[in-house]
Amino acid sequence: MSLVIRNASADDVNRLTELMYEYVVGFYQNPWPSTEKIQQLIHTLLEKEKGIQFVAELDGKLVGFATLYFTFSTMKANEVTIMNDLFVIEPFRDTDVESRLFLQCQSYSRDHGYAHMTWITAPGNIRAQHFFDKMGGVQKDWVNYSIV
């Protein structure tokens, strides 16, 4: 088995769209924004100005992806990354695939001078919380809100 963690490319758009569908609809059971909107997001991230996506490719098949968004932190007075997504298909959770995708995001953040990488996960996603604990993540005391 040949695992490659790499930047997403234009050649990945259709396969990445399928993975993102599995993530948004299958895993989180959210409504699908539309293929057009997802592909527009992927193309925006391919420009690497507002964020970046990485893919995990195993023997030519995409089995996971991670998304970093670039923003600022007033507390750090510096740029930071937000790991908005870390998703691998079921057989590859808690494996080297997931760990290497996470480490790629961490390395990218560190190597490009970002103050830190932050992320959130659903309160009920205990498996992910255990994974992030294992990877050295530290839960903070902030409460997250959202509004439309």
N, C-alpha and C positions, 0 to 999 in steps of 0.2 A: 504494500500500500504506500502510495506516494502522496503525502500531505504537503500542500503549499498554502501559506498565508500570504496574501498579496493585496495590493491596492485593487479596488474594483476598476474595471475598464469598460469601454463602450461595448465590447463584445459580450459583456456579462448582463446587459440590461434585461433581456427577457428572462434569463435564469434567475437573476436577482429579484425581479418582479414576482416570480413564482414563490421564492423563499419568503419575500416580504408579505405575500398573501398568507402563507402558512403561519407567519408570525402574528400578523395583525388579526386575521379572522380565526385561524385555527387555534393558536395558543392563547391570545388575549381575548378572543371572542368579541372583537370590536367590529363595527361596520367597515366595509372596504371603502376607502376614499375614492377610488376609481383607478383603473390601470393608467389612465392618462396622467393623473396627479402624481401617482407613485413614480412613474417614469420621468416626469418633469423633476421630481425631487432627486432621483438618481443622477440625472444629467447635471443638476445644480451641484451636487456633491462631487461629480467627476471634475469640475472646475477647480476644486480644492481651495476655494476662497472662503466659503462659509462653513465648510466641514469636509469630511472625507469618509469614505467607506472602505472597509477591508472585507475580503471574502476568504473563506476556507474552502479550498478545492482539494478533493480527494479522488485520485485516479480520474481526473477530468470532470468530476461532478461537483457542483457547489453544494456544500453541506452546512454552511453557516455564513453569517455576516456580522459585522459590527459597524456602528456608526458613531463618529465623533463630530460634535458641533463645536465651533470656535466662538468664544464669547469673552467677557471681561469679568473680573472680580474686584469690586471696590475694596474688599477686605485685604486683598493681596496687591491691589494697585497694579495689576498685571493681567495678561491674557490667561485663560484657563480653557480646558476642554471639558465637554460634557459627553460622556459615553451614553448616548441616548438608547442605543440598541446593542445587545449582545445575544445572538440567537444561533443555536445549532439544532439541527433536526434531532429527533428523539434518540436514535441509537448512539449519538455522539455527545450527549450531555454527560458531564462529569468525566470527560476524557481529555486527552492531550489536545484535541481539536479546540475545545472550549478554552482551555488554559492558554493555548498559543494565540488565539484571537484576542483574549484579554491582554496578554503580554505585549502583543503588537500595538494595541491602543496605548498602553502604558509607555512603551518605548517611544512611540511617535510623540506623545505628549512631552516626555522628558527630553528627547533629542531635538525637539523644535522650540525648546525654551519656555514652554507653558508652566505656570506656577504650580498647577496640579490638575489632576483629572478627577472629575466627580461623576456620580451616577445615582440613580434611584432604581428601586425595584418594587413591585407590588407587595403589600404587607403579607399577603398569603403565599407568596412565592418563597417558601422556606428553603427549597432546594437551592435556589439562586443565592439566598442569603448565606447559606453554608458555604457555597462556592466562593463568594466574595470574602467571607471571613478567612477561608483557606488561602486566598490569594493575597491576604494582608490588608484588605480593606477595613476601614474603621467606620462604624455607624456613628453619625453625628446626631446632635440633639435638635436639629431644625425640623419643623413641621412643614410639609409641602402642601401648597394650595394650588387650585386651578380654577379658572373662570372662563366662560365663553362670552 
